[in-house]
Amino acid sequence: MSRSDKRHAGAAAACGAASSGTTDAHTTRKGLTRRETLLSGAAIAVAAAVPASLASLSGPGQAFANGVTPPNIVYVIADDLGWADVGFHGSDIKTPNLDKLAETGARFEEFYTQPMCTPTRAAFLTGRYPLRYGLQTGVIPSPGSYGLPLDEYLLPQVMKDAGYKTALVGKWHLGHAKVEYWPKQRGFDTFYGALVGEIDHFKHSSHGVKDWYRDNAPLEETGFDNSLIGEEAVRVVERHDPAAPLFLYLAFTAPHTPFQAPEEYLDRYKHIADENRRAYAAMISVLDDGIGKVVAALEKRGMRDNTLIVFHSDNGGVRSSLFAGDSKISGGLPANNGPYRDGKGTLYEGGTRVVALANWPERIKPGTVNGMVHVIDMYPTLAAIAGAALGKNKPLDGMNLWPALSEGQPSPRKELVYNVDPLAGAVRRDNWKLVWKASLPSRLELFDLAADPSETNNLAAANGDKVRDLQDWITRLAEEMTPPLLLMEAVRLTFFAPPMVADPSTLFNLGD
């Protein structure tokens, strides 16, 4: 158990529900943090926000006993999608299916994720900041031996407890070295897709090693991975028994590198001269078409009206080759994060503020959700909507946002943690954001996001008290965080791995 978990274990045992705040280091009285205080009332808050038709569902099996079926949930994550690379944000890339969902649903204009893939997916499935369990730094690399810690109780497990059928279609990237880390062992009834972070989209391999699975078995299959992912998601819907609700986690690998797409999709963008951007746009169209086919399948089965669809990217679009992945990229990086600074892998808005929407006919009012939302909020929000009991999970950092979604209210979130690791940290309280690069040469940047969402004007020098307050918050989080597993892996490989020894027989092939 991490230092953070030990600190909050008592509160978790007392209520086992969602946190209503993120300032867990702010003490309200001796021996009890503000986060623990808020936790004590969280169960009431979650219960109060459950849709009326689900209010009587107090536990697993109650949905069926009372003749009420909780909603189906289709949760869609894109991979490295730029904020501005959808039609409803003004892009020339065609996304008619996403545009329709945005027009008839709720658009999040301040939806935040972690700066990179693995941490975001972990945050979604745990409802907790990755600094709590060591996944705050980088991503799990192909040779990585670690994964999302097995003592975390994941969202699909909560959903299964509530009577849901659970399926993951697409990308996992939360541990592949041990089968215990794989999706089937973490709460998903079925799994189809890739375990690691980046694969060749046609060969389905990483560094020459096949990475394509159905459940726990390797799968030999031809085709473009994102087309296959969309087709499999349709099959999940078509084969689903509507007597039980469905939780479908649909995780496309588009538009992550390598920039590849089927020829018929590339032909849609012949007018784009840049090869990378043409392929990038084509990949987004494959994703959009896949989502459209899933919506059509839901409608055909008569499931659409009782299905919540959530969509967002796992982080901002890539603007630096340092974060482009394993593939060798020549030419420019095509992602567009609109007015937001930088991109994937950074703590700036371009790396963490992502395109996002939610759509549920007649239950979510069309429009814009005002205020901050973080991906960690999805765990308690979906649990509340599903009528799922919380208690087996560790203390959550997320908040239940159902009132904001269903009634058009502003988000109750007033602060969030972008990330904290040994090298840097960033937090936001109200409109004030501090980015602290702690590694040498160190740098402090303070921004007023209400006046300067593009983070062009550093106000740190003129606001010393504000800087110190936010630095103290970051420091407290750093003191209680779990050491990054990626850094521990690097130590293992540096000091404890056996030597890599060349084969002497190769000398005979080298000549004089």
C-alpha positions as CSV (number, residue, x, y, z in Angstrom):
1,M,0.0,0.0,0.0
2,S,1.4,3.4,-1.0
3,R,1.8,6.3,1.4
4,S,-1.1,8.0,-0.2
5,D,-3.3,4.9,0.2
6,K,-2.4,4.4,3.9
7,R,-3.3,8.0,4.6
8,H,-6.8,7.6,3.1
9,A,-7.5,4.0,4.0
10,G,-9.7,4.9,7.0
11,A,-11.9,7.1,4.9
12,A,-12.3,4.6,2.2
13,A,-13.4,1.9,4.7
14,A,-15.8,4.3,6.2
15,C,-17.7,5.2,3.0
16,G,-16.0,3.6,0.0
17,A,-17.4,6.2,-2.4
18,A,-16.3,9.1,-4.6
19,S,-14.2,12.0,-3.5
20,S,-15.6,15.4,-3.9
21,G,-12.3,17.2,-4.3
22,T,-8.7,16.9,-5.2
23,T,-6.9,19.0,-2.6
24,D,-6.1,16.0,-0.4
25,A,-3.1,17.7,1.1
26,H,-5.1,20.5,2.6
27,T,-5.8,19.6,6.3
28,T,-9.1,20.6,7.9
29,R,-8.2,19.4,11.3
30,K,-5.4,17.4,12.9
31,G,-5.2,13.9,11.6
32,L,-7.9,14.4,8.9
33,T,-7.2,15.8,5.5
34,R,-9.7,17.8,3.5
35,R,-10.0,14.9,1.1
36,E,-10.9,12.5,3.9
37,T,-13.5,15.0,5.2
38,L,-15.1,15.2,1.8
39,L,-15.0,11.5,1.4
40,S,-17.2,11.0,4.4
41,G,-20.2,12.7,2.7
42,A,-19.5,11.4,-0.8
43,A,-21.7,8.4,-0.7
44,I,-24.7,10.6,0.0
45,A,-23.7,12.9,-2.8
46,V,-23.3,10.1,-5.3
47,A,-26.6,8.5,-4.3
48,A,-28.5,11.8,-4.6
49,A,-27.3,12.2,-8.2
50,V,-28.4,8.9,-9.6
51,P,-31.1,9.3,-12.3
52,A,-34.6,8.9,-10.8
53,S,-35.4,5.8,-12.8
54,L,-32.3,4.1,-11.2
55,A,-32.7,5.4,-7.7
56,S,-34.1,2.1,-6.4
57,L,-31.1,0.1,-7.7
58,S,-29.2,-0.3,-4.5
59,G,-26.9,-3.2,-5.5
60,P,-26.1,-5.9,-8.0
61,G,-29.2,-7.7,-9.3
62,Q,-31.6,-4.9,-8.2
63,A,-31.9,-3.7,-11.7
64,F,-33.5,-6.9,-12.8
65,A,-35.5,-7.5,-9.6
66,N,-37.1,-4.1,-10.1
67,G,-37.7,-4.4,-13.8
68,V,-35.4,-1.5,-14.6
69,T,-32.4,-1.9,-16.8
70,P,-29.6,0.7,-16.2
71,P,-28.2,2.4,-19.3
72,N,-25.7,0.8,-21.7
73,I,-22.5,2.7,-21.7
74,V,-20.2,3.0,-24.8
75,Y,-17.0,4.8,-23.8
76,V,-14.8,5.7,-26.7
77,I,-11.2,6.9,-26.5
78,A,-9.2,8.2,-29.5
79,D,-5.4,7.9,-29.5
80,D,-3.4,11.2,-29.8
81,L,-6.2,13.2,-31.5
82,G,-5.6,16.9,-31.7
83,W,-8.2,19.2,-30.0
84,A,-9.0,21.0,-33.3
85,D,-9.0,17.9,-35.5
86,V,-12.8,17.3,-35.5
87,G,-15.4,19.0,-37.6
88,F,-17.2,20.5,-34.6
89,H,-14.0,22.3,-33.7
90,G,-13.7,23.7,-37.2
91,S,-11.4,21.1,-38.9
92,D,-11.4,20.3,-42.6
93,I,-11.1,16.7,-41.5
94,K,-14.5,15.1,-41.9
95,T,-16.1,13.7,-38.7
96,P,-19.9,13.7,-39.4
97,N,-20.7,11.1,-36.8
98,L,-18.8,12.8,-34.0
99,D,-20.3,16.1,-35.2
100,K,-23.8,14.8,-34.8
101,L,-23.1,13.4,-31.3
102,A,-21.7,16.8,-30.3
103,E,-24.6,18.7,-31.8
104,T,-27.2,16.6,-30.0
105,G,-25.2,16.0,-26.8
106,A,-22.9,17.8,-24.3
107,R,-19.6,19.2,-25.4
108,F,-16.8,19.5,-22.8
109,E,-14.6,22.5,-23.5
110,E,-12.5,22.0,-20.4
111,F,-12.1,18.3,-20.4
112,Y,-8.7,17.2,-19.0
113,T,-6.7,14.0,-19.2
114,Q,-3.1,13.0,-18.3
115,P,-0.4,14.2,-20.7
116,M,0.2,10.6,-22.1
117,C,-1.6,7.4,-22.9
118,T,-1.0,4.9,-20.1
119,P,-1.6,7.5,-17.3
120,T,-4.9,8.6,-18.9
121,R,-6.2,5.1,-19.3
122,A,-5.2,4.2,-15.8
123,A,-6.9,7.4,-14.4
124,F,-10.1,6.5,-16.2
125,L,-10.3,3.0,-15.0
126,T,-9.3,3.8,-11.4
127,G,-10.9,7.2,-10.8
128,R,-7.5,8.1,-9.2
129,Y,-4.6,10.2,-10.2
130,P,-1.8,8.0,-11.5
131,L,0.6,9.5,-8.9
132,R,-1.3,7.4,-6.4
133,Y,0.0,4.1,-7.9
134,G,3.2,4.9,-9.8
135,L,1.9,5.4,-13.4
136,Q,2.4,9.1,-13.5
137,T,5.6,9.1,-15.6
138,G,5.7,8.2,-19.3
139,V,4.0,5.1,-20.6
140,I,4.6,1.4,-20.2
141,P,7.3,0.6,-22.8
142,S,7.3,-2.5,-24.9
143,P,9.9,-4.2,-22.7
144,G,8.3,-3.0,-19.5
145,S,7.6,-5.6,-16.9
146,Y,5.1,-3.6,-14.8
147,G,1.5,-2.7,-15.1
148,L,-1.5,-1.1,-13.4
149,P,-1.2,-2.4,-9.9
150,L,-3.4,-5.4,-9.2
151,D,-4.8,-4.0,-5.9
152,E,-6.6,-1.3,-7.8
153,Y,-10.3,-2.1,-8.2
154,L,-11.2,-1.1,-11.8
155,L,-14.3,0.4,-13.3
156,P,-15.2,-2.7,-15.3
157,Q,-15.1,-4.7,-12.0
158,V,-17.5,-2.2,-10.5
159,M,-19.7,-2.5,-13.6
160,K,-19.7,-6.3,-13.4
161,D,-20.7,-6.1,-9.8
162,A,-23.7,-4.0,-10.9
163,G,-24.8,-6.7,-13.4
164,Y,-23.2,-5.3,-16.5
165,K,-21.6,-7.3,-19.3
166,T,-18.2,-5.7,-20.0
167,A,-16.1,-5.6,-23.2
168,L,-12.9,-3.9,-24.2
169,V,-12.3,-3.5,-27.9
170,G,-9.0,-1.9,-29.0
171,K,-6.0,-0.7,-27.1
172,W,-5.1,-1.7,-23.5
173,H,-1.6,-0.3,-22.6
174,L,-1.9,-1.0,-18.9
175,G,0.4,-4.0,-18.6
176,H,1.3,-6.8,-20.9
177,A,4.3,-8.7,-19.3
178,K,2.1,-10.8,-17.0
179,V,-1.3,-12.3,-17.9
180,E,-2.6,-11.0,-14.5
181,Y,-2.3,-7.5,-16.0
182,W,-4.4,-8.3,-19.1
183,P,-8.0,-7.1,-19.6
184,K,-9.7,-10.4,-19.0
185,Q,-8.2,-10.6,-15.6
186,R,-9.1,-6.9,-14.8
187,G,-12.9,-7.1,-15.1
188,F,-13.6,-7.4,-18.8
189,D,-15.7,-10.3,-20.0
190,T,-14.2,-10.1,-23.4
191,F,-11.2,-8.4,-25.0
192,Y,-10.2,-7.9,-28.6
193,G,-7.2,-5.8,-29.7
194,A,-3.7,-4.8,-28.7
195,L,-2.0,-5.0,-25.3
196,V,0.9,-2.5,-26.0
197,G,1.0,1.2,-26.8
198,E,1.9,1.2,-30.5
199,I,1.5,-1.3,-33.3
200,D,1.9,-1.3,-37.0
201,H,-1.7,-0.8,-38.0
202,F,-1.7,-3.4,-40.8
203,K,0.8,-6.0,-39.4
204,H,-0.6,-5.7,-35.8
205,S,2.9,-6.0,-34.4
206,S,5.3,-4.0,-32.2
207,H,9.0,-4.3,-32.9
208,G,8.3,-7.3,-35.1
209,V,6.3,-9.1,-32.4
210,K,2.6,-9.8,-33.0
211,D,0.3,-8.0,-30.6
212,W,-3.3,-8.9,-31.5
213,Y,-5.5,-10.9,-29.2
214,R,-9.0,-12.2,-28.6
215,D,-9.4,-12.6,-24.9
216,N,-6.2,-14.3,-23.7
217,A,-5.2,-15.9,-27.0
218,P,-3.1,-14.5,-29.8
219,L,-5.1,-13.8,-33.0
220,E,-3.9,-14.0,-36.6
221,E,-6.0,-11.6,-38.6
222,T,-5.5,-9.4,-41.6
223,G,-6.8,-5.8,-42.1
224,F,-6.4,-2.3,-40.8
225,D,-6.6,-2.4,-37.0
226,N,-9.0,0.5,-36.6
227,S,-11.4,-0.9,-39.2
228,L,-11.2,-4.2,-37.4
229,I,-11.8,-2.5,-34.0
230,G,-14.9,-0.7,-35.3
231,E,-16.3,-4.0,-36.8
232,E,-15.7,-5.9,-33.6
233,A,-17.5,-3.2,-31.6
234,V,-20.5,-3.6,-33.9
235,R,-20.4,-7.4,-33.3
236,V,-20.4,-6.8,-29.5
237,V,-23.5,-4.8,-29.9
238,E,-25.2,-7.2,-32.3
239,R,-24.5,-10.2,-30.0
240,H,-25.4,-8.5,-26.7
241,D,-28.2,-9.9,-24.7
242,P,-30.3,-6.7,-23.8
243,A,-31.5,-8.4,-20.6
244,A,-28.3,-7.1,-19.0
245,P,-26.8,-3.6,-19.6
246,L,-23.6,-3.3,-21.6
247,F,-20.4,-1.5,-20.7
248,L,-18.3,-1.2,-23.9
249,Y,-14.9,0.4,-23.7
250,L,-14.0,1.2,-27.3
251,A,-10.3,2.3,-27.6
252,F,-9.2,3.1,-31.1
253,T,-5.5,3.2,-31.9
254,A,-6.1,6.1,-34.3
255,P,-4.6,8.5,-35.1
256,H,-1.5,7.4,-33.2
257,T,1.7,6.8,-35.2
258,P,2.6,5.2,-37.5
259,F,0.6,7.3,-39.9
260,Q,-1.1,4.6,-42.0
261,A,-4.6,4.2,-43.5
262,P,-6.4,2.1,-46.1
263,E,-6.2,3.4,-49.6
264,E,-9.8,4.2,-49.9
265,Y,-9.6,6.5,-46.9
266,L,-6.4,8.1,-48.2
267,D,-8.2,8.9,-51.4
268,R,-10.7,11.0,-49.5
269,Y,-7.9,13.4,-48.8
270,K,-6.1,13.6,-52.1
271,H,-6.2,17.4,-51.8
272,I,-3.9,17.3,-48.7
273,A,-0.3,17.5,-50.1
274,D,1.5,16.6,-46.8
275,E,1.6,12.8,-46.6
276,N,1.6,12.7,-42.8
277,R,-1.4,14.9,-42.6
278,R,-3.2,13.0,-45.3
279,A,-2.8,9.7,-43.5
280,Y,-3.6,11.3,-40.2
281,A,-6.9,12.7,-41.5
282,A,-7.7,9.4,-43.1
283,M,-7.1,7.6,-39.8
284,I,-9.6,10.0,-38.1
285,S,-12.2,9.2,-40.8
286,V,-11.8,5.5,-40.1
287,L,-12.4,6.2,-36.4
288,D,-15.4,8.4,-37.2
289,D,-16.9,5.8,-39.5
290,G,-16.4,3.1,-36.9
291,I,-18.3,5.2,-34.3
292,G,-21.1,5.8,-36.8
293,K,-21.4,2.0,-37.4
294,V,-21.6,1.4,-33.6
295,V,-24.4,4.0,-33.3
296,A,-26.3,2.4,-36.2
297,A,-25.9,-1.0,-34.6
298,L,-27.3,0.4,-31.3
299,E,-30.3,1.9,-33.2
300,K,-31.0,-1.4,-35.0
301,R,-31.0,-3.3,-31.8
302,G,-33.3,-0.7,-30.2
303,M,-30.6,0.1,-27.6
304,R,-29.7,3.7,-28.6
305,D,-32.2,5.6,-26.5
306,N,-30.9,3.9,-23.4
307,T,-27.2,4.2,-24.2
308,L,-24.8,6.8,-22.9
309,I,-21.9,7.5,-25.3
310,V,-18.8,9.3,-24.1
311,F,-15.9,10.3,-26.4
312,H,-12.6,11.9,-25.9
313,S,-8.9,11.7,-26.8
314,D,-6.4,10.1,-24.4
315,N,-4.2,13.2,-24.5
316,G,-3.5,16.2,-26.8
317,G,-2.2,15.8,-30.3
318,V,1.6,15.2,-30.8
319,R,3.6,18.3,-31.5
320,S,7.1,17.0,-30.6
321,S,8.8,14.0,-32.2
322,L,10.0,13.1,-28.6
323,F,6.4,11.9,-27.9
324,A,5.5,10.6,-31.4
325,G,6.1,7.0,-30.4
326,D,8.4,4.2,-31.6
327,S,7.9,4.8,-35.3
328,K,10.4,6.8,-37.2
329,I,8.6,9.9,-38.5
330,S,9.9,12.0,-41.3
331,G,8.3,15.3,-42.1
332,G,6.0,17.4,-40.0
333,L,3.6,16.3,-37.2
334,P,0.0,17.0,-38.3
335,A,-2.0,17.3,-35.1
336,N,-3.7,20.6,-34.4
337,N,-4.5,21.5,-30.8
338,G,-6.1,24.8,-31.7
339,P,-5.4,27.7,-29.4
340,Y,-3.7,25.5,-26.8
341,R,0.0,25.5,-26.2
342,D,2.2,22.5,-27.2
343,G,0.9,18.9,-27.1
344,K,1.2,15.3,-25.9
345,G,3.7,14.7,-23.2
346,T,3.6,18.2,-21.8
347,L,1.8,19.7,-18.9
348,Y,0.5,22.6,-21.0
349,E,-3.1,22.8,-22.2
350,G,-2.3,21.4,-25.6
351,G,-1.1,18.2,-23.9
352,T,-4.0,17.8,-21.5
353,R,-7.1,19.6,-22.6
354,V,-8.8,17.4,-25.1
355,V,-11.8,17.1,-27.4
356,A,-14.7,15.5,-25.5
357,L,-18.4,14.9,-25.6
358,A,-21.2,12.9,-24.0
359,N,-24.5,11.9,-25.6
360,W,-27.6,10.2,-24.2
361,P,-30.9,11.0,-25.9
362,E,-33.4,12.7,-23.7
363,R,-31.2,12.4,-20.7
364,I,-28.3,14.8,-21.5
365,K,-29.2,18.3,-22.6
366,P,-27.4,19.5,-25.7
367,G,-25.0,22.3,-25.1
368,T,-21.7,22.9,-23.5
369,V,-20.6,21.7,-20.0
370,N,-19.0,24.7,-18.4
371,G,-16.0,24.3,-16.1
372,M,-13.3,21.8,-15.4
373,V,-13.8,18.0,-15.9
374,H,-11.1,15.4,-15.5
375,V,-11.0,11.9,-16.8
376,I,-10.9,10.7,-13.2
377,D,-14.4,12.0,-12.8
378,M,-15.8,9.4,-15.2
379,Y,-15.4,6.5,-12.7
380,P,-17.8,7.9,-10.0
381,T,-20.0,9.5,-12.6
382,L,-20.6,6.2,-14.6
383,A,-20.9,4.3,-11.3
384,A,-23.7,6.7,-10.2
385,I,-25.5,6.5,-13.6
386,A,-25.3,2.7,-13.5
387,G,-26.5,2.5,-9.9
388,A,-23.3,0.7,-9.0
389,A,-22.1,0.4,-5.4
390,L,-18.7,1.8,-4.5
391,G,-16.7,0.4,-1.7
392,K,-14.2,-2.1,-3.0
393,N,-12.3,0.7,-4.7
394,K,-9.6,2.8,-3.1
395,P,-10.3,6.4,-2.3
396,L,-11.3,8.2,-5.4
397,D,-10.0,11.6,-6.7
398,G,-12.9,11.8,-9.1
399,M,-16.2,13.6,-8.7
400,N,-19.7,12.6,-9.7
401,L,-20.7,15.0,-12.6
402,W,-24.1,13.6,-13.4
403,P,-26.0,16.7,-12.3
404,A,-23.8,18.9,-14.6
405,L,-24.5,16.5,-17.5
406,S,-28.2,15.9,-17.0
407,E,-29.3,19.3,-15.9
408,G,-26.9,21.6,-17.7
409,Q,-25.2,22.8,-14.5
410,P,-21.6,23.9,-14.4
411,S,-19.1,21.4,-13.3
412,P,-18.5,21.5,-9.5
413,R,-14.8,20.9,-10.0
414,K,-12.7,23.9,-8.9
415,E,-9.3,22.5,-9.1
416,L,-7.3,19.6,-10.6
417,V,-3.9,18.0,-10.7
418,Y,-2.3,17.9,-14.2
419,N,0.4,15.6,-12.9
420,V,3.2,15.4,-10.3
421,D,6.4,13.3,-10.7
422,P,10.0,13.8,-9.6
423,L,10.7,16.0,-12.6
424,A,7.8,18.4,-12.8
425,G,4.3,19.2,-11.6
426,A,1.3,21.2,-12.6
427,V,-1.9,22.1,-10.8
428,R,-4.9,24.4,-11.3
429,R,-7.1,26.1,-8.8
430,D,-9.9,28.2,-10.2
431,N,-8.3,29.9,-13.2
432,W,-4.8,29.9,-11.8
433,K,-2.4,27.3,-13.2
434,L,1.2,26.6,-12.1
435,V,3.6,24.6,-14.2
436,W,6.7,23.8,-12.2
437,K,9.7,22.2,-13.9
438,A,11.7,21.0,-11.0
439,S,14.6,19.4,-12.8
440,L,17.5,21.7,-13.7
441,P,17.3,24.2,-15.1
442,S,14.2,24.7,-13.1
443,R,11.3,26.9,-14.2
444,L,8.1,28.3,-12.7
445,E,5.2,29.4,-14.9
446,L,1.9,30.9,-13.6
447,F,-1.0,31.4,-15.9
448,D,-4.4,33.0,-15.6
449,L,-6.3,30.6,-17.9
450,A,-9.4,32.8,-18.0
451,A,-7.5,35.6,-19.6
452,D,-4.8,33.5,-21.3
453,P,-5.9,30.0,-22.3
454,S,-3.0,29.8,-24.7
455,E,-0.5,30.2,-21.8
456,T,1.6,33.0,-23.4
457,N,1.9,35.3,-20.4
458,N,3.9,34.0,-17.4
459,L,2.6,35.9,-14.3
460,A,4.9,34.1,-11.7
461,A,7.1,37.1,-11.0
462,A,4.2,39.4,-10.1
463,N,2.3,36.8,-8.0
464,G,4.7,35.3,-5.5
465,D,2.1,34.4,-2.9
466,K,0.0,32.5,-5.5
467,V,3.1,30.7,-6.8
468,R,4.1,29.6,-3.3
469,D,0.6,28.4,-2.4
470,L,0.5,26.2,-5.5
471,Q,4.0,25.0,-5.1
472,D,3.2,23.9,-1.6
473,W,0.3,21.9,-3.0
474,I,2.6,20.2,-5.5
475,T,5.2,19.5,-2.8
476,R,2.6,17.8,-0.6
477,L,1.4,15.7,-3.4
478,A,5.0,14.7,-4.2
479,E,5.7,13.7,-0.6
480,E,2.8,11.2,-0.7
481,M,3.0,9.9,-4.3
482,T,4.1,6.4,-5.1
483,P,7.5,6.4,-6.9
484,P,7.1,6.2,-10.7
485,L,7.2,2.6,-11.9
486,L,8.9,3.6,-15.1
487,L,11.9,5.0,-13.2
488,M,12.0,1.9,-11.0
489,E,12.0,-0.2,-14.2
490,A,15.0,1.9,-15.5
491,V,16.9,1.2,-12.2
492,R,16.2,-2.5,-12.6
493,L,17.4,-2.6,-16.2
494,T,20.5,-0.5,-15.3
495,F,21.7,-2.3,-12.2
496,F,20.0,-5.7,-12.0
497,A,19.5,-7.0,-15.6
498,P,22.0,-9.5,-17.0
499,P,24.5,-8.3,-19.5
500,M,23.8,-8.3,-23.2
501,V,26.7,-10.2,-24.7
502,A,27.4,-10.3,-28.4
503,D,27.7,-13.7,-30.2
504,P,31.4,-14.2,-30.9
505,S,30.6,-16.2,-34.0
506,T,29.6,-13.0,-35.7
507,L,33.3,-12.0,-35.7
508,F,33.8,-14.4,-38.6
509,N,31.4,-12.3,-40.7
510,L,33.0,-9.0,-40.1
511,G,36.2,-9.4,-42.2
512,D,39.6,-8.0,-41.3
